[in-house]
Amino acid sequence: MKYLISGGGTGGHIFPAVSIANALQELDKESDILFVGALGRMEMERVPQAGYKIIGLPVRGFDRKHLWKNIPIMMDLLRSMWQARKIVKTFQPHVGIGVGGYASGAAMKVASTMGIPILLQEQNGFAGVTNKLLKNNASKICVAYEGMERFFPADKIILTGNPVRQNLMNGSRDEAIEYFNETYGVKFSKDKKTMLIIGGSLGARTINEGILSHLDTLAQHDIQVIWQTGKSYYNDCKIKAQEHIGKWLICTDFLGRMDLSYAIADLVISRAGASSISELCLLGKPCILVPSPNVAEDHQTHNAMALVSKNAAVMVKDRDAKEQMVCTSLDILENEEQLNTLRKNILELAQKDSARRIAEEVIKLAKEKQK
């Protein structure tokens, strides 16, 4: 069987796409998988690192503020559609899988018009533009949240959850303590509460400002803090937090062992990206979500509210984070009953084996196509 997977632009699209590809290879050992991405975007580097071939299209996003700038973008879209048609004709996939992003729109639209069944995977609680445009072309649409009938035909929807990085379940608290003490030269204790702060792969300015403005407050509490700042914010944060680093605080631009980072965490402060939320649900981690205001159609707020409405997370708005985030987190860490409630409720929202379940649906479509 041949599978064409398209999408990307952010880690939130790429991680699920690679996870689905891995699951397809586990279920179908002789499968042939080809990715289609957007030239110059993250997937052109990450997908080959995962061991898969990828072809890039010159597709770009539209400029919604300066409509006159979209003329060359439209030309690139037409070129991308032509190239996608050539790719589909040459590769001859049994199924196309779209995970969102610019390239997904071009590749999946072309595939469907050439008679290839397509499956869409929507990560967010508020559907992305590309997947909404493709909804009538899709045979099946795998979603991560309930209530997605407002965006897609109900008879096509399958609730599967979001695929997450497969190695996150491996870590233990004892192993994490040993790792962080050796790697960062701290003396963390397994008996102290630990706060994990992650602002996404690029970091989050507001979250970092909230930590910087409350370093003295955090120092007054008997807790441990692991703070991933993101590369562009790291030097500034490191300088300003220098007197605390190595004592109760680890400050780093990037966390290589997210399995151990989650394992040691009693509370996580995070953006509300779809992949992050899926990981937090699967691991049962109490969390404070600070949705990014800089995303399409404010979809991170929709993601966060899906948890908040079920008392499975606490949300602090981005504009309030600098003042409220740290104080709210400390209140929760000191309230064992609330921690247990959040832990229990978020775990109930977990969708397990998402990648495998999506892969099974893809294979069903492929077998129907083969017949």
DRENMI-942012 format. One record per residue: x, y, z of N, C-alpha, C in turn; residue number from 1. Coordinates in steps of 0.2 Angstrom, whole numbers, plus 5000, padded with zeros to 4 digits. Example, Ala and Ser with C-alpha at 12.3 -4.5 7.8 and 13.67 -1.06 7.14 Angstrom:
BEGIN
ZAGU   n.u   n.v   n.w  ca.u  ca.v  ca.w   c.u   c.v   c.w   nr
ZAGU  5066  4972  5039  5062  4978  5039  5066  4984  5039    1
ZAGU  5064  4989  5035  5068  4995  5036  5064  5000  5039    2
This chain:
BEGIN
ZAGU   n.u   n.v   n.w  ca.u  ca.v  ca.w   c.u   c.v   c.w   nr
ZAGU  5004  4994  5000  5000  5000  5000  5004  5006  5000    1
ZAGU  5002  5011  4997  5006  5018  4996  5001  5023  5000    2
ZAGU  5005  5027  5004  5001  5032  5008  5005  5039  5007    3
ZAGU  5001  5044  5005  5003  5051  5004  5001  5055  5010    4
ZAGU  5006  5057  5014  5004  5061  5020  5007  5069  5019    5
ZAGU  5002  5073  5020  5004  5080  5019  5002  5085  5024    6
ZAGU  5006  5090  5026  5004  5095  5031  5011  5097  5034    7
ZAGU  5010  5102  5039  5016  5104  5043  5016  5111  5044    8
ZAGU  5021  5114  5045  5022  5122  5046  5024  5123  5054    9
ZAGU  5021  5118  5058  5022  5119  5065  5023  5111  5068   10
ZAGU  5026  5111  5074  5027  5104  5077  5020  5101  5078   11
ZAGU  5015  5105  5079  5008  5103  5081  5005  5099  5075   12
ZAGU  5008  5100  5069  5006  5096  5063  5011  5091  5062   13
ZAGU  5017  5092  5063  5022  5087  5061  5022  5081  5065   14
ZAGU  5022  5082  5072  5022  5076  5077  5017  5071  5075   15
ZAGU  5010  5074  5074  5005  5069  5073  5006  5065  5066   16
ZAGU  5009  5069  5061  5010  5066  5055  5015  5060  5055   17
ZAGU  5020  5062  5058  5026  5056  5059  5023  5051  5063   18
ZAGU  5019  5052  5068  5016  5047  5073  5012  5042  5068   19
ZAGU  5008  5045  5064  5003  5041  5060  5007  5037  5055   20
ZAGU  5013  5040  5052  5017  5036  5048  5020  5030  5051   21
ZAGU  5023  5031  5057  5026  5026  5061  5021  5020  5063   22
ZAGU  5014  5022  5064  5009  5017  5066  5007  5013  5059   23
ZAGU  5007  5017  5054  5006  5013  5047  5011  5008  5046   24
ZAGU  5017  5010  5047  5023  5005  5046  5023  4999  5051   25
ZAGU  5020  5000  5057  5020  4995  5061  5014  4990  5059   26
ZAGU  5009  4993  5057  5003  4989  5055  5004  4986  5048   27
ZAGU  5008  4989  5043  5008  4987  5036  5016  4988  5035   28
ZAGU  5019  4982  5036  5027  4982  5036  5029  4984  5029   29
ZAGU  5026  4983  5024  5028  4984  5017  5025  4991  5014   30
ZAGU  5023  4995  5019  5020  5001  5016  5025  5006  5013   31
ZAGU  5023  5010  5009  5027  5015  5005  5024  5022  5007   32
ZAGU  5028  5026  5010  5025  5032  5013  5029  5038  5010   33
ZAGU  5026  5043  5008  5029  5049  5005  5025  5055  5008   34
ZAGU  5029  5060  5010  5027  5066  5013  5027  5071  5008   35
ZAGU  5022  5076  5009  5023  5082  5005  5022  5088  5010   36
ZAGU  5027  5093  5009  5027  5098  5014  5028  5105  5010   37
ZAGU  5029  5110  5014  5030  5117  5011  5037  5119  5011   38
ZAGU  5040  5121  5006  5047  5123  5005  5049  5128  5011   39
ZAGU  5054  5127  5014  5056  5132  5019  5053  5131  5026   40
ZAGU  5049  5126  5027  5045  5125  5033  5048  5120  5037   41
ZAGU  5046  5119  5043  5050  5115  5048  5049  5107  5046   42
ZAGU  5044  5105  5042  5043  5098  5040  5049  5096  5036   43
ZAGU  5052  5101  5032  5057  5099  5027  5063  5096  5030   44
ZAGU  5064  5098  5037  5070  5096  5041  5068  5090  5045   45
ZAGU  5062  5091  5049  5060  5086  5054  5058  5079  5051   46
ZAGU  5054  5079  5045  5052  5073  5042  5058  5068  5040   47
ZAGU  5063  5071  5036  5069  5066  5035  5072  5064  5041   48
ZAGU  5073  5068  5046  5076  5066  5053  5072  5060  5055   49
ZAGU  5065  5059  5054  5061  5054  5056  5062  5048  5052   50
ZAGU  5066  5048  5046  5067  5043  5042  5062  5042  5036   51
ZAGU  5059  5048  5034  5054  5047  5028  5056  5052  5023   52
ZAGU  5054  5051  5017  5055  5055  5011  5050  5061  5011   53
ZAGU  5052  5067  5009  5047  5072  5008  5049  5076  5002   54
ZAGU  5044  5079  4999  5044  5083  4993  5041  5090  4995   55
ZAGU  5044  5095  4994  5042  5102  4996  5038  5105  4990   56
ZAGU  5033  5109  4992  5029  5113  4987  5030  5120  4989   57
ZAGU  5030  5125  4984  5031  5132  4985  5025  5136  4988   58
ZAGU  5021  5132  4991  5015  5135  4994  5016  5139  5000   59
ZAGU  5012  5145  5001  5013  5149  5006  5006  5151  5009   60
ZAGU  5006  5154  5015  5000  5156  5018  4998  5163  5015   61
ZAGU  4991  5164  5015  4989  5171  5012  4990  5176  5017   62
ZAGU  4991  5182  5015  4991  5188  5019  4984  5191  5019   63
ZAGU  4981  5191  5025  4974  5193  5026  4974  5200  5027   64
ZAGU  4980  5204  5029  4979  5211  5030  4981  5215  5024   65
ZAGU  4985  5212  5020  4987  5216  5013  4985  5211  5007   66
ZAGU  4979  5212  5005  4976  5207  5000  4980  5208  4994   67
ZAGU  4983  5214  4992  4986  5215  4986  4993  5211  4985   68
ZAGU  4995  5209  4991  5001  5205  4992  5000  5197  4990   69
ZAGU  4994  5195  4989  4992  5188  4988  4993  5186  4981   70
ZAGU  4994  5191  4976  4995  5189  4969  5000  5184  4968   71
ZAGU  5007  5185  4970  5012  5180  4969  5011  5174  4973   72
ZAGU  5007  5175  4979  5005  5169  4983  5000  5164  4979   73
ZAGU  4996  5167  4976  4991  5164  4971  4995  5160  4966   74
ZAGU  5000  5163  4963  5004  5160  4958  5008  5154  4961   75
ZAGU  5010  5155  4967  5014  5149  4970  5009  5143  4971   76
ZAGU  5003  5145  4973  4998  5140  4974  4996  5136  4968   77
ZAGU  4995  5140  4963  4994  5136  4956  5000  5132  4954   78
ZAGU  5006  5134  4955  5012  5130  4954  5012  5124  4959   79
ZAGU  5010  5125  4965  5010  5119  4970  5004  5114  4968   80
ZAGU  4999  5116  4965  4994  5112  4963  4996  5108  4957   81
ZAGU  5000  5111  4953  5002  5107  4947  5007  5102  4949   82
ZAGU  5012  5104  4954  5017  5099  4956  5014  5094  4960   83
ZAGU  5009  5095  4964  5005  5090  4968  5002  5085  4963   84
ZAGU  4999  5087  4958  4996  5083  4953  5001  5078  4950   85
ZAGU  5007  5081  4948  5013  5077  4946  5015  5072  4951   86
ZAGU  5015  5074  4957  5017  5069  4963  5012  5063  4963   87
ZAGU  5006  5065  4964  5001  5060  4964  5001  5055  4958   88
ZAGU  5001  5058  4952  5002  5054  4946  5007  5049  4946   89
ZAGU  5013  5051  4949  5019  5047  4949  5019  5042  4955   90
ZAGU  5017  5044  4961  5017  5040  4967  5011  5035  4967   91
ZAGU  5006  5037  4964  4999  5033  4964  4998  5031  4971   92
ZAGU  4996  5035  4976  4994  5033  4983  4988  5029  4983   93
ZAGU  4987  5025  4988  4980  5022  4989  4976  5027  4993   94
ZAGU  4979  5031  4998  4976  5035  5002  4980  5041  5003   95
ZAGU  4977  5047  5004  4980  5053  5006  4978  5055  5013   96
ZAGU  4983  5057  5017  4982  5059  5024  4984  5066  5025   97
ZAGU  4979  5071  5026  4980  5078  5027  4980  5080  5035   98
ZAGU  4985  5083  5037  4985  5085  5044  4985  5092  5046   99
ZAGU  4984  5096  5040  4983  5103  5041  4990  5107  5039  100
ZAGU  4989  5113  5037  4995  5117  5035  4994  5118  5027  101
ZAGU  4998  5123  5025  4997  5125  5018  4998  5119  5013  102
ZAGU  5003  5115  5014  5004  5110  5009  4999  5105  5008  103
ZAGU  4996  5104  5014  4990  5099  5015  4984  5101  5010  104
ZAGU  4983  5107  5010  4977  5110  5006  4978  5108  4998  105
ZAGU  4984  5110  4996  4986  5108  4989  4986  5101  4987  106
ZAGU  4990  5097  4991  4991  5090  4990  4984  5086  4990  107
ZAGU  4980  5087  4996  4974  5083  4997  4969  5085  4992  108
ZAGU  4968  5092  4990  4963  5094  4985  4964  5090  4978  109
ZAGU  4971  5090  4976  4973  5087  4970  4971  5080  4970  110
ZAGU  4973  5076  4976  4973  5069  4977  4965  5067  4976  111
ZAGU  4961  5071  4979  4954  5069  4979  4951  5070  4972  112
ZAGU  4953  5075  4969  4950  5076  4962  4953  5071  4957  113
ZAGU  4958  5067  4959  4961  5062  4955  4958  5055  4957  114
ZAGU  4953  5055  4962  4950  5049  4964  4953  5045  4970  115
ZAGU  4958  5049  4973  4961  5046  4979  4957  5047  4985  116
ZAGU  4955  5042  4989  4951  5044  4995  4956  5047  5000  117
ZAGU  4954  5052  5004  4958  5056  5009  4955  5056  5016  118
ZAGU  4959  5056  5020  4958  5056  5028  4961  5062  5030  119
ZAGU  4957  5066  5034  4960  5072  5037  4960  5071  5045  120
ZAGU  4966  5074  5048  4967  5073  5055  4967  5081  5058  121
ZAGU  4962  5082  5062  4961  5089  5065  4963  5089  5072  122
ZAGU  4968  5093  5074  4971  5092  5080  4967  5097  5085  123
ZAGU  4964  5102  5083  4962  5107  5088  4954  5107  5089  124
ZAGU  4952  5110  5094  4945  5111  5096  4941  5116  5091  125
ZAGU  4945  5120  5088  4942  5124  5083  4946  5123  5076  126
ZAGU  4942  5120  5071  4945  5117  5065  4949  5122  5061  127
ZAGU  4955  5120  5059  4959  5124  5054  4956  5126  5048  128
ZAGU  4958  5131  5044  4955  5133  5038  4956  5128  5033  129
ZAGU  4962  5125  5032  4963  5120  5027  4958  5114  5028  130
ZAGU  4958  5111  5034  4953  5106  5034  4946  5107  5033  131
ZAGU  4944  5113  5035  4937  5115  5034  4936  5116  5026  132
ZAGU  4941  5118  5022  4940  5119  5015  4940  5112  5012  133
ZAGU  4943  5107  5015  4943  5100  5012  4938  5095  5015  134
ZAGU  4934  5098  5019  4929  5093  5022  4925  5089  5018  135
ZAGU  4923  5092  5012  4918  5089  5007  4922  5084  5003  136
ZAGU  4929  5085  5003  4933  5080  4999  4935  5074  5003  137
ZAGU  4934  5074  5009  4937  5069  5014  4932  5063  5014  138
ZAGU  4935  5057  5015  4931  5051  5016  4930  5050  5024  139
ZAGU  4935  5052  5028  4935  5052  5035  4938  5058  5038  140
ZAGU  4936  5060  5044  4939  5065  5047  4941  5063  5055  141
ZAGU  4947  5062  5057  4948  5060  5064  4950  5067  5068  142
ZAGU  4946  5067  5073  4946  5073  5078  4949  5071  5085  143
ZAGU  4951  5077  5088  4953  5076  5095  4948  5078  5100  144
ZAGU  4943  5082  5098  4938  5085  5103  4931  5083  5101  145
ZAGU  4927  5083  5106  4919  5082  5105  4917  5088  5102  146
ZAGU  4911  5087  5099  4907  5093  5096  4910  5096  5090  147
ZAGU  4914  5092  5086  4916  5095  5080  4912  5095  5074  148
ZAGU  4905  5093  5075  4900  5093  5070  4899  5100  5068  149
ZAGU  4900  5105  5072  4899  5112  5069  4904  5113  5064  150
ZAGU  4909  5109  5063  4914  5111  5057  4914  5106  5052  151
ZAGU  4912  5099  5053  4913  5094  5048  4906  5090  5048  152
ZAGU  4905  5086  5043  4899  5082  5042  4900  5076  5048  153
ZAGU  4894  5076  5051  4894  5071  5057  4896  5064  5055  154
ZAGU  4894  5062  5049  4895  5055  5047  4902  5053  5045  155
ZAGU  4906  5058  5045  4913  5057  5043  4918  5057  5049  156
ZAGU  4915  5060  5055  4919  5061  5060  4921  5055  5064  157
ZAGU  4927  5054  5066  4929  5048  5071  4933  5052  5076  158
ZAGU  4931  5051  5083  4935  5053  5088  4941  5049  5090  159
ZAGU  4947  5051  5088  4953  5047  5089  4958  5050  5094  160
ZAGU  4957  5057  5095  4962  5060  5099  4968  5062  5095  161
ZAGU  4973  5065  5097  4979  5067  5094  4985  5062  5095  162
ZAGU  4988  5060  5090  4994  5056  5091  5000  5060  5095  163
ZAGU  5003  5057  5099  5008  5060  5103  5015  5057  5102  164
ZAGU  5020  5060  5105  5027  5057  5104  5027  5050  5108  165
ZAGU  5029  5045  5105  5028  5038  5108  5032  5037  5114  166
ZAGU  5038  5041  5115  5042  5039  5121  5041  5043  5128  167
ZAGU  5035  5046  5128  5034  5051  5134  5032  5047  5140  168
ZAGU  5029  5040  5139  5027  5036  5144  5033  5033  5148  169
ZAGU  5039  5034  5146  5044  5029  5148  5047  5032  5155  170
ZAGU  5047  5038  5157  5050  5041  5162  5047  5039  5169  171
ZAGU  5052  5039  5174  5050  5038  5181  5052  5044  5185  172
ZAGU  5049  5046  5191  5051  5051  5195  5059  5050  5198  173
ZAGU  5060  5044  5200  5067  5043  5202  5072  5044  5197  174
ZAGU  5071  5042  5191  5075  5042  5185  5076  5050  5184  175
ZAGU  5071  5053  5184  5071  5061  5182  5075  5064  5187  176
ZAGU  5074  5063  5194  5078  5066  5199  5086  5065  5197  177
ZAGU  5088  5059  5196  5095  5058  5195  5097  5061  5188  178
ZAGU  5093  5061  5183  5095  5064  5177  5096  5072  5178  179
ZAGU  5091  5075  5181  5092  5083  5181  5097  5085  5186  180
ZAGU  5098  5081  5191  5104  5083  5196  5111  5082  5193  181
ZAGU  5111  5077  5189  5118  5075  5185  5119  5080  5179  182
ZAGU  5114  5082  5176  5114  5086  5170  5115  5093  5171  183
ZAGU  5111  5095  5176  5111  5103  5177  5114  5105  5184  184
ZAGU  5117  5100  5188  5121  5101  5194  5117  5104  5199  185
ZAGU  5110  5102  5200  5106  5104  5205  5105  5099  5210  186
ZAGU  5102  5100  5216  5100  5095  5221  5093  5094  5222  187
ZAGU  5090  5092  5217  5082  5092  5217  5081  5085  5222  188
ZAGU  5075  5086  5225  5073  5080  5229  5066  5078  5226  189
ZAGU  5065  5071  5227  5059  5068  5225  5053  5070  5229  190
ZAGU  5054  5072  5235  5049  5074  5240  5047  5081  5239  191
ZAGU  5050  5085  5235  5047  5092  5234  5043  5093  5228  192
ZAGU  5038  5097  5228  5034  5098  5223  5038  5102  5217  193
ZAGU  5037  5100  5211  5041  5102  5205  5036  5105  5200  194
ZAGU  5038  5111  5198  5034  5115  5193  5038  5115  5186  195
ZAGU  5034  5113  5181  5037  5113  5174  5034  5118  5170  196
ZAGU  5038  5122  5167  5036  5128  5163  5039  5127  5155  197
ZAGU  5034  5126  5151  5036  5125  5144  5031  5130  5140  198
ZAGU  5035  5134  5135  5031  5138  5131  5031  5136  5124  199
ZAGU  5031  5130  5122  5031  5128  5116  5038  5127  5113  200
ZAGU  5039  5125  5107  5046  5124  5104  5050  5130  5104  201
ZAGU  5047  5136  5103  5050  5142  5102  5050  5146  5108  202
ZAGU  5047  5144  5113  5046  5148  5119  5040  5152  5119  203
ZAGU  5039  5156  5125  5033  5160  5125  5035  5166  5129  204
ZAGU  5035  5172  5126  5037  5178  5129  5033  5180  5135  205
ZAGU  5026  5179  5135  5022  5181  5141  5023  5176  5147  206
ZAGU  5024  5170  5145  5025  5165  5151  5032  5167  5154  207
ZAGU  5037  5168  5150  5044  5170  5152  5044  5176  5157  208
ZAGU  5040  5181  5154  5039  5187  5158  5036  5186  5165  209
ZAGU  5031  5182  5165  5028  5180  5171  5032  5177  5176  210
ZAGU  5037  5173  5174  5042  5169  5178  5047  5175  5181  211
ZAGU  5049  5179  5176  5054  5184  5178  5052  5189  5183  212
ZAGU  5046  5190  5182  5043  5196  5187  5041  5193  5194  213
ZAGU  5041  5186  5195  5040  5183  5201  5045  5178  5204  214
ZAGU  5051  5179  5201  5057  5175  5204  5057  5175  5211  215
ZAGU  5057  5181  5214  5058  5181  5222  5052  5178  5225  216
ZAGU  5046  5178  5222  5040  5175  5225  5041  5167  5225  217
ZAGU  5043  5164  5219  5045  5157  5219  5050  5155  5223  218
ZAGU  5055  5159  5224  5061  5157  5229  5059  5157  5236  219
ZAGU  5053  5160  5238  5051  5160  5245  5047  5153  5246  220
ZAGU  5045  5149  5241  5042  5143  5242  5046  5137  5241  221
ZAGU  5045  5132  5245  5049  5126  5245  5048  5121  5239  222
ZAGU  5049  5124  5233  5047  5120  5227  5053  5120  5222  223
ZAGU  5053  5116  5217  5058  5115  5212  5055  5117  5205  224
ZAGU  5059  5121  5201  5056  5123  5195  5061  5122  5189  225
ZAGU  5058  5119  5184  5061  5117  5178  5058  5122  5172  226
ZAGU  5062  5126  5170  5059  5132  5165  5063  5131  5158  227
ZAGU  5059  5129  5153  5061  5129  5146  5059  5136  5143  228
ZAGU  5064  5140  5142  5063  5147  5140  5061  5148  5132  229
ZAGU  5064  5143  5128  5065  5144  5121  5071  5147  5119  230
ZAGU  5074  5146  5113  5081  5148  5112  5081  5156  5111  231
ZAGU  5077  5159  5109  5077  5167  5108  5077  5170  5114  232
ZAGU  5074  5167  5119  5073  5171  5126  5078  5169  5131  233
ZAGU  5082  5164  5129  5086  5160  5135  5091  5165  5138  234
ZAGU  5095  5168  5134  5101  5172  5137  5098  5178  5141  235
ZAGU  5093  5181  5140  5090  5186  5144  5088  5183  5150  236
ZAGU  5084  5178  5150  5081  5174  5156  5087  5172  5160  237
ZAGU  5092  5169  5157  5097  5166  5161  5101  5171  5165  238
ZAGU  5102  5177  5162  5105  5183  5166  5101  5185  5172  239
ZAGU  5095  5186  5170  5090  5189  5176  5089  5184  5181  240
ZAGU  5090  5178  5180  5088  5172  5185  5094  5169  5188  241
ZAGU  5100  5172  5186  5106  5169  5188  5107  5167  5195  242
ZAGU  5105  5171  5200  5106  5170  5207  5102  5164  5210  243
ZAGU  5097  5162  5206  5092  5156  5208  5094  5150  5204  244
ZAGU  5098  5150  5198  5099  5144  5194  5104  5140  5198  245
ZAGU  5102  5133  5198  5107  5129  5201  5105  5127  5209  246
ZAGU  5100  5131  5211  5098  5130  5218  5091  5127  5217  247
ZAGU  5086  5131  5217  5079  5128  5216  5077  5128  5209  248
ZAGU  5081  5131  5204  5079  5133  5197  5083  5130  5192  249
ZAGU  5080  5126  5187  5084  5125  5181  5081  5129  5175  250
ZAGU  5085  5132  5172  5084  5137  5166  5087  5134  5160  251
ZAGU  5083  5133  5155  5086  5130  5149  5083  5132  5143  252
ZAGU  5086  5132  5137  5082  5134  5131  5078  5129  5128  253
ZAGU  5081  5122  5130  5077  5117  5127  5078  5111  5131  254
ZAGU  5073  5107  5132  5073  5101  5136  5073  5095  5132  255
ZAGU  5078  5091  5132  5079  5085  5127  5075  5079  5130  256
ZAGU  5074  5079  5136  5071  5073  5139  5064  5075  5142  257
ZAGU  5059  5076  5137  5052  5077  5139  5049  5072  5143  258
ZAGU  5051  5066  5142  5048  5060  5146  5050  5061  5154  259
ZAGU  5056  5063  5155  5058  5064  5162  5056  5071  5165  260
ZAGU  5055  5076  5160  5052  5082  5162  5045  5081  5165  261
ZAGU  5041  5078  5161  5034  5076  5163  5034  5072  5169  262
ZAGU  5038  5067  5170  5038  5062  5175  5039  5066  5182  263
ZAGU  5044  5071  5182  5045  5074  5188  5040  5080  5190  264
ZAGU  5036  5082  5185  5032  5088  5186  5025  5086  5190  265
ZAGU  5024  5090  5195  5018  5090  5199  5013  5095  5196  266
ZAGU  5015  5100  5192  5011  5105  5189  5015  5107  5183  267
ZAGU  5011  5108  5177  5014  5110  5171  5011  5117  5169  268
ZAGU  5015  5122  5167  5012  5128  5164  5014  5128  5157  269
ZAGU  5009  5128  5153  5010  5127  5145  5006  5131  5141  270
ZAGU  5008  5132  5135  5003  5135  5130  4998  5129  5129  271
ZAGU  4993  5131  5125  4987  5126  5124  4987  5124  5117  272
ZAGU  4993  5122  5114  4993  5119  5108  4990  5112  5108  273
ZAGU  4988  5109  5103  4984  5103  5103  4989  5097  5105  274
ZAGU  4995  5097  5102  4999  5091  5104  5001  5092  5112  275
ZAGU  5002  5098  5114  5004  5098  5122  4998  5096  5126  276
ZAGU  4992  5098  5124  4986  5096  5128  4985  5088  5128  277
ZAGU  4986  5085  5122  4985  5078  5121  4990  5074  5126  278
ZAGU  4997  5077  5126  5002  5074  5130  5000  5075  5138  279
ZAGU  4997  5080  5140  4995  5082  5147  4990  5077  5149  280
ZAGU  4985  5076  5144  4979  5072  5146  4982  5064  5146  281
ZAGU  4986  5062  5142  4988  5055  5142  4992  5054  5148  282
ZAGU  4996  5059  5151  5000  5058  5156  4997  5060  5163  283
ZAGU  4991  5063  5162  4987  5065  5168  4990  5070  5172  284
ZAGU  4993  5075  5169  4996  5081  5173  4992  5087  5174  285
ZAGU  4991  5089  5180  4988  5095  5182  4992  5101  5178  286
ZAGU  4988  5105  5176  4991  5110  5172  4987  5117  5172  287
ZAGU  4991  5122  5171  4989  5129  5169  4990  5131  5162  288
ZAGU  4985  5132  5158  4986  5133  5151  4985  5141  5150  289
ZAGU  4990  5143  5146  4990  5150  5144  4990  5151  5136  290
ZAGU  4984  5151  5134  4983  5151  5126  4987  5156  5123  291
ZAGU  4990  5155  5117  4993  5160  5113  4988  5164  5110  292
ZAGU  4989  5170  5110  4984  5175  5106  4986  5175  5099  293
ZAGU  4992  5173  5097  4995  5174  5090  4994  5168  5086  294
ZAGU  4988  5165  5086  4987  5159  5082  4980  5160  5078  295
ZAGU  4979  5156  5073  4973  5157  5069  4967  5156  5072  296
ZAGU  4962  5161  5072  4955  5160  5075  4955  5158  5082  297
ZAGU  4961  5160  5086  4961  5159  5093  4960  5152  5095  298
ZAGU  4962  5147  5091  4961  5140  5092  4963  5138  5099  299
ZAGU  4969  5141  5101  4971  5138  5108  4967  5139  5114  300
ZAGU  4963  5145  5113  4958  5146  5119  4953  5141  5118  301
ZAGU  4950  5139  5112  4945  5134  5111  4948  5127  5114  302
ZAGU  4954  5125  5113  4958  5119  5115  4957  5119  5123  303
ZAGU  4959  5125  5126  4960  5126  5133  4953  5125  5137  304
ZAGU  4948  5128  5134  4941  5128  5137  4938  5121  5136  305
ZAGU  4940  5117  5132  4937  5110  5132  4939  5107  5138  306
ZAGU  4945  5108  5141  4947  5105  5147  4945  5109  5153  307
ZAGU  4945  5116  5153  4942  5120  5159  4935  5118  5160  308
ZAGU  4931  5117  5155  4924  5116  5156  4923  5110  5159  309
ZAGU  4927  5105  5160  4927  5099  5163  4931  5098  5169  310
ZAGU  4933  5104  5172  4937  5105  5178  4944  5100  5177  311
ZAGU  4946  5100  5171  4952  5096  5170  4959  5100  5169  312
ZAGU  4958  5107  5169  4964  5112  5169  4962  5119  5171  313
ZAGU  4967  5123  5172  4965  5130  5174  4968  5134  5168  314
ZAGU  4964  5139  5166  4967  5144  5161  4968  5151  5164  315
ZAGU  4974  5153  5162  4975  5160  5163  4976  5164  5156  316
ZAGU  4973  5169  5155  4973  5172  5148  4980  5175  5148  317
ZAGU  4982  5176  5141  4989  5178  5140  4990  5185  5143  318
ZAGU  4985  5190  5142  4986  5196  5145  4986  5197  5152  319
ZAGU  4984  5192  5156  4984  5191  5163  4990  5187  5166  320
ZAGU  4994  5184  5161  4999  5179  5164  5004  5182  5168  321
ZAGU  5007  5188  5166  5012  5191  5169  5011  5193  5176  322
ZAGU  5005  5194  5178  5003  5196  5185  5000  5190  5189  323
ZAGU  4996  5185  5185  4992  5180  5189  4995  5173  5188  324
ZAGU  4999  5172  5183  5001  5165  5182  5005  5161  5188  325
ZAGU  5010  5165  5190  5014  5162  5196  5010  5161  5202  326
ZAGU  5006  5166  5204  5002  5165  5210  4997  5160  5210  327
ZAGU  4994  5159  5204  4989  5154  5203  4992  5147  5203  328
ZAGU  4998  5147  5200  5001  5140  5201  5003  5138  5208  329
ZAGU  5006  5143  5212  5008  5141  5218  5002  5139  5223  330
ZAGU  4996  5143  5222  4990  5141  5225  4988  5134  5224  331
ZAGU  4988  5132  5217  4987  5125  5215  4992  5120  5218  332
ZAGU  4998  5121  5218  5003  5117  5221  5002  5116  5228  333
ZAGU  5000  5121  5232  4999  5120  5239  4992  5117  5241  334
ZAGU  4988  5115  5236  4981  5113  5237  4981  5105  5234  335
ZAGU  4982  5101  5238  4983  5094  5236  4976  5091  5233  336
ZAGU  4971  5093  5236  4964  5091  5234  4963  5094  5227  337
ZAGU  4965  5100  5225  4964  5102  5218  4968  5099  5214  338
ZAGU  4975  5097  5216  4979  5094  5211  4976  5087  5210  339
ZAGU  4974  5083  5215  4971  5077  5213  4965  5077  5209  340
ZAGU  4961  5082  5210  4955  5083  5205  4957  5084  5198  341
ZAGU  4961  5089  5197  4964  5090  5190  4967  5084  5187  342
ZAGU  4971  5081  5191  4974  5075  5189  4969  5069  5186  343
ZAGU  4964  5068  5190  4959  5063  5189  4955  5065  5183  344
ZAGU  4953  5072  5182  4949  5074  5177  4952  5074  5170  345
ZAGU  4958  5076  5170  4962  5077  5164  4964  5070  5161  346
ZAGU  4965  5065  5166  4966  5058  5163  4960  5055  5160  347
ZAGU  4954  5057  5162  4948  5054  5159  4947  5057  5152  348
ZAGU  4950  5062  5150  4950  5065  5144  4955  5062  5139  349
ZAGU  4959  5058  5141  4964  5055  5137  4962  5050  5131  350
ZAGU  4964  5051  5125  4962  5046  5120  4969  5042  5119  351
ZAGU  4968  5036  5120  4974  5032  5120  4975  5029  5113  352
ZAGU  4981  5027  5111  4983  5024  5105  4980  5027  5099  353
ZAGU  4980  5034  5099  4977  5038  5094  4980  5037  5087  354
ZAGU  4987  5036  5086  4990  5035  5080  4988  5029  5077  355
ZAGU  4988  5024  5081  4986  5017  5079  4979  5017  5076  356
ZAGU  4975  5020  5080  4968  5020  5078  4967  5024  5071  357
ZAGU  4970  5029  5070  4970  5033  5064  4973  5029  5058  358
ZAGU  4978  5026  5060  4982  5021  5055  4977  5016  5052  359
ZAGU  4973  5013  5057  4968  5008  5055  4963  5010  5051  360
ZAGU  4961  5016  5052  4956  5019  5047  4959  5021  5040  361
ZAGU  4965  5023  5040  4968  5024  5034  4969  5017  5030  362
ZAGU  4971  5012  5033  4971  5005  5030  4965  5003  5028  363
ZAGU  4959  5004  5031  4952  5002  5029  4951  5006  5022  364
ZAGU  4953  5012  5022  4951  5016  5016  4956  5013  5010  365
ZAGU  4962  5011  5012  4967  5009  5006  4964  5002  5004  366
ZAGU  4961  4998  5008  4959  4991  5006  4953  4992  5001  367
ZAGU  4948  4997  5003  4942  4999  4999  4945  5001  4992  368
ZAGU  4950  5005  4992  4952  5008  4986  4955  5002  4982  369
ZAGU  4959  4998  4985  4962  4992  4981  4956  4988  4978  370
ZAGU  4951  4987  4982  4945  4983  4979  4942  4986  4972  371
